[in-house]
Amino acid sequence: MIGTQELVIVLVIALILFGPSRLPELGNSVGKAIKSFKEGMDEVTQEPKKEEKKDATEISAKVEDSEKK
């Protein structure tokens, strides 16, 4: 985990490299990238759950069909 000192050092380096005028747009870009990454991770973790639910529904339908016969 990043501590307070490390965060301050990173911010100072970013300020030196990019200047105060570009920091807001840089922060915005980083925020969008993090949001996109999280959405992608959520999609990856939700896909197997959707498949499991679909498989369970198909199995239930087959069991019901076999019970009717």
N, CA and C atoms as an extended XYZ file, in Angstrom:
207
Properties=species:S:1:pos:R:3:atomname:S:1:resname:S:1:resid:I:1 pbc="F F F"
N         0.837       -1.176        0.000 N   MET     1
C         0.000        0.000        0.000 CA  MET     1
C         0.883        1.241        0.000 C   MET     1
N         0.443        2.260       -0.658 N   ILE     2
C         1.221        3.495       -0.748 CA  ILE     2
C         0.965        4.330        0.503 C   ILE     2
N         2.051        4.741        1.134 N   GLY     3
C         1.949        5.566        2.327 CA  GLY     3
C         1.885        7.043        1.966 C   GLY     3
N         1.753        7.864        2.986 N   THR     4
C         1.640        9.306        2.798 CA  THR     4
C         2.911        9.890        2.194 C   THR     4
N         4.060        9.469        2.693 N   GLN     5
C         5.320        9.996        2.169 CA  GLN     5
C         5.493        9.661        0.694 C   GLN     5
N         5.193        8.434        0.321 N   GLU     6
C         5.328        8.040       -1.076 CA  GLU     6
C         4.386        8.834       -1.969 C   GLU     6
N         3.167        9.057       -1.495 N   LEU     7
C         2.186        9.814       -2.261 CA  LEU     7
C         2.653       11.249       -2.474 C   LEU     7
N         3.186       11.863       -1.443 N   VAL     8
C         3.688       13.236       -1.550 CA  VAL     8
C         4.846       13.294       -2.543 C   VAL     8
N         5.740       12.331       -2.478 N   ILE     9
C         6.880       12.304       -3.402 CA  ILE     9
C         6.396       12.166       -4.842 C   ILE     9
N         5.446       11.279       -5.079 N   VAL    10
C         4.904       11.095       -6.431 CA  VAL    10
C         4.241       12.379       -6.916 C   VAL    10
N         3.483       13.044       -6.061 N   LEU    11
C         2.820       14.291       -6.449 CA  LEU    11
C         3.824       15.392       -6.767 C   LEU    11
N         4.884       15.494       -5.984 N   VAL    12
C         5.915       16.506       -6.241 CA  VAL    12
C         6.612       16.224       -7.572 C   VAL    12
N         6.925       14.968       -7.829 N   ILE    13
C         7.564       14.610       -9.102 CA  ILE    13
C         6.628       14.915      -10.270 C   ILE    13
N         5.344       14.595      -10.119 N   ALA    14
C         4.370       14.889      -11.174 CA  ALA    14
C         4.267       16.391      -11.400 C   ALA    14
N         4.300       17.165      -10.341 N   LEU    15
C         4.241       18.623      -10.452 CA  LEU    15
C         5.456       19.147      -11.204 C   LEU    15
N         6.622       18.606      -10.899 N   ILE    16
C         7.847       19.037      -11.579 CA  ILE    16
C         7.821       18.635      -13.056 C   ILE    16
N         7.405       17.407      -13.337 N   LEU    17
C         7.421       16.911      -14.718 CA  LEU    17
C         6.368       17.563      -15.607 C   LEU    17
N         5.155       17.705      -15.095 N   PHE    18
C         4.047       18.144      -15.933 CA  PHE    18
C         3.643       19.592      -15.714 C   PHE    18
N         4.035       20.188      -14.622 N   GLY    19
C         3.667       21.570      -14.346 CA  GLY    19
C         2.263       21.674      -13.788 C   GLY    19
N         1.993       22.785      -13.126 N   PRO    20
C         0.686       22.940      -12.467 CA  PRO    20
C        -0.486       23.058      -13.440 C   PRO    20
N        -0.233       23.502      -14.661 N   SER    21
C        -1.350       23.683      -15.599 CA  SER    21
C        -1.861       22.351      -16.153 C   SER    21
N        -0.996       21.338      -16.230 N   ARG    22
C        -1.411       20.053      -16.804 CA  ARG    22
C        -1.844       19.045      -15.757 C   ARG    22
N        -1.628       19.329      -14.482 N   LEU    23
C        -1.982       18.357      -13.441 CA  LEU    23
C        -3.473       18.023      -13.405 C   LEU    23
N        -4.379       19.002      -13.525 N   PRO    24
C        -5.809       18.635      -13.500 CA  PRO    24
C        -6.203       17.681      -14.626 C   PRO    24
N        -5.726       17.940      -15.842 N   GLU    25
C        -6.084       17.042      -16.946 CA  GLU    25
C        -5.395       15.689      -16.792 C   GLU    25
N        -4.211       15.675      -16.224 N   LEU    26
C        -3.523       14.415      -15.955 CA  LEU    26
C        -4.296       13.605      -14.911 C   LEU    26
N        -4.748       14.281      -13.859 N   GLY    27
C        -5.552       13.609      -12.833 CA  GLY    27
C        -6.844       13.060      -13.403 C   GLY    27
N        -7.453       13.837      -14.283 N   ASN    28
C        -8.692       13.401      -14.929 CA  ASN    28
C        -8.442       12.150      -15.767 C   ASN    28
N        -7.363       12.155      -16.519 N   SER    29
C        -7.025       10.998      -17.354 CA  SER    29
C        -6.742        9.764      -16.510 C   SER    29
N        -6.015        9.946      -15.429 N   VAL    30
C        -5.710        8.819      -14.546 CA  VAL    30
C        -6.995        8.286      -13.918 C   VAL    30
N        -7.878        9.181      -13.503 N   GLY    31
C        -9.153        8.762      -12.924 CA  GLY    31
C        -9.995        7.965      -13.906 C   GLY    31
N       -10.044        8.419      -15.159 N   LYS    32
C       -10.800        7.692      -16.184 CA  LYS    32
C       -10.190        6.317      -16.443 C   LYS    32
N        -8.860        6.264      -16.447 N   ALA    33
C        -8.190        4.981      -16.681 CA  ALA    33
C        -8.484        4.001      -15.552 C   ALA    33
N        -8.467        4.487      -14.321 N   ILE    34
C        -8.761        3.624      -13.172 CA  ILE    34
C       -10.204        3.138      -13.234 C   ILE    34
N       -11.123        4.041      -13.579 N   LYS    35
C       -12.537        3.667      -13.685 CA  LYS    35
C       -12.730        2.608      -14.767 C   LYS    35
N       -12.084        2.803      -15.901 N   SER    36
C       -12.189        1.840      -16.995 CA  SER    36
C       -11.620        0.483      -16.585 C   SER    36
N       -10.512        0.500      -15.874 N   PHE    37
C        -9.902       -0.742      -15.406 CA  PHE    37
C       -10.832       -1.474      -14.446 C   PHE    37
N       -11.434       -0.738      -13.515 N   LYS    38
C       -12.353       -1.362      -12.554 CA  LYS    38
C       -13.573       -1.945      -13.256 C   LYS    38
N       -14.106       -1.217      -14.246 N   GLU    39
C       -15.256       -1.731      -14.992 CA  GLU    39
C       -14.886       -3.008      -15.739 C   GLU    39
N       -13.692       -3.027      -16.307 N   GLY    40
C       -13.231       -4.228      -16.996 CA  GLY    40
C       -13.084       -5.401      -16.047 C   GLY    40
N       -12.546       -5.143      -14.871 N   MET    41
C       -12.392       -6.201      -13.876 CA  MET    41
C       -13.754       -6.704      -13.404 C   MET    41
N       -14.701       -5.791      -13.206 N   ASP    42
C       -16.051       -6.203      -12.808 CA  ASP    42
C       -16.684       -7.081      -13.885 C   ASP    42
N       -16.474       -6.700      -15.135 N   GLU    43
C       -17.032       -7.479      -16.243 CA  GLU    43
C       -16.428       -8.879      -16.276 C   GLU    43
N       -15.137       -8.963      -16.046 N   VAL    44
C       -14.459      -10.259      -16.054 CA  VAL    44
C       -14.954      -11.133      -14.910 C   VAL    44
N       -15.192      -10.554      -13.747 N   THR    45
C       -15.647      -11.353      -12.610 CA  THR    45
C       -17.128      -11.693      -12.711 C   THR    45
N       -17.919      -10.869      -13.393 N   GLN    46
C       -19.352      -11.136      -13.517 CA  GLN    46
C       -19.644      -12.175      -14.595 C   GLN    46
N       -18.809      -12.270      -15.607 N   GLU    47
C       -19.058      -13.200      -16.717 CA  GLU    47
C       -19.182      -14.652      -16.254 C   GLU    47
N       -18.267      -15.168      -15.428 N   PRO    48
C       -18.445      -16.556      -14.969 CA  PRO    48
C       -19.732      -16.752      -14.162 C   PRO    48
N       -20.117      -15.747      -13.390 N   LYS    49
C       -21.349      -15.864      -12.612 CA  LYS    49
C       -22.557      -15.949      -13.532 C   LYS    49
N       -22.543      -15.163      -14.617 N   LYS    50
C       -23.645      -15.216      -15.576 CA  LYS    50
C       -23.711      -16.589      -16.242 C   LYS    50
N       -22.541      -17.128      -16.584 N   GLU    51
C       -22.494      -18.449      -17.213 CA  GLU    51
C       -23.001      -19.523      -16.257 C   GLU    51
N       -22.622      -19.439      -14.988 N   GLU    52
C       -23.086      -20.411      -13.997 CA  GLU    52
C       -24.600      -20.351      -13.863 C   GLU    52
N       -25.141      -19.139      -13.824 N   LYS    53
C       -26.585      -18.978      -13.699 CA  LYS    53
C       -27.287      -19.538      -14.936 C   LYS    53
N       -26.712      -19.281      -16.113 N   LYS    54
C       -27.287      -19.794      -17.359 CA  LYS    54
C       -27.271      -21.320      -17.364 C   LYS    54
N       -26.154      -21.905      -16.948 N   ASP    55
C       -26.047      -23.363      -16.895 CA  ASP    55
C       -27.045      -23.948      -15.900 C   ASP    55
N       -27.191      -23.307      -14.749 N   ALA    56
C       -28.132      -23.791      -13.737 CA  ALA    56
C       -29.561      -23.731      -14.264 C   ALA    56
N       -29.891      -22.683      -14.993 N   THR    57
C       -31.227      -22.553      -15.571 CA  THR    57
C       -31.475      -23.650      -16.600 C   THR    57
N       -30.475      -23.922      -17.430 N   GLU    58
C       -30.619      -24.979      -18.435 CA  GLU    58
C       -30.791      -26.345      -17.774 C   GLU    58
N       -30.032      -26.604      -16.735 N   ILE    59
C       -30.137      -27.882      -16.022 CA  ILE    59
C       -31.511      -28.012      -15.380 C   ILE    59
N       -31.988      -26.931      -14.770 N   SER    60
C       -33.317      -26.961      -14.149 CA  SER    60
C       -34.389      -27.251      -15.190 C   SER    60
N       -34.262      -26.641      -16.356 N   ALA    61
C       -35.243      -26.869      -17.416 CA  ALA    61
C       -35.208      -28.323      -17.876 C   ALA    61
N       -34.032      -28.897      -17.996 N   LYS    62
C       -33.915      -30.300      -18.411 CA  LYS    62
C       -34.492      -31.236      -17.357 C   LYS    62
N       -34.271      -30.924      -16.086 N   VAL    63
C       -34.818      -31.747      -15.005 CA  VAL    63
C       -36.335      -31.682      -15.025 C   VAL    63
N       -36.891      -30.494      -15.203 N   GLU    64
C       -38.344      -30.346      -15.253 CA  GLU    64
C       -38.924      -31.109      -16.444 C   GLU    64
N       -38.246      -31.042      -17.588 N   ASP    65
C       -38.716      -31.773      -18.768 CA  ASP    65
C       -38.691      -33.277      -18.531 C   ASP    65
N       -37.650      -33.762      -17.885 N   SER    66
C       -37.553      -35.204      -17.643 CA  SER    66
C       -38.580      -35.656      -16.609 C   SER    66
N       -38.938      -34.790      -15.670 N   GLU    67
C       -39.950      -35.143      -14.671 CA  GLU    67
C       -41.338      -35.200      -15.293 C   GLU    67
N       -41.573      -34.384      -16.323 N   LYS    68
C       -42.873      -34.361      -16.987 CA  LYS    68
C       -43.103      -35.623      -17.810 C   LYS    68
N       -42.042      -36.240      -18.269 N   LYS    69
C       -42.166      -37.424      -19.137 CA  LYS    69
C       -42.435      -38.651      -18.370 C   LYS    69
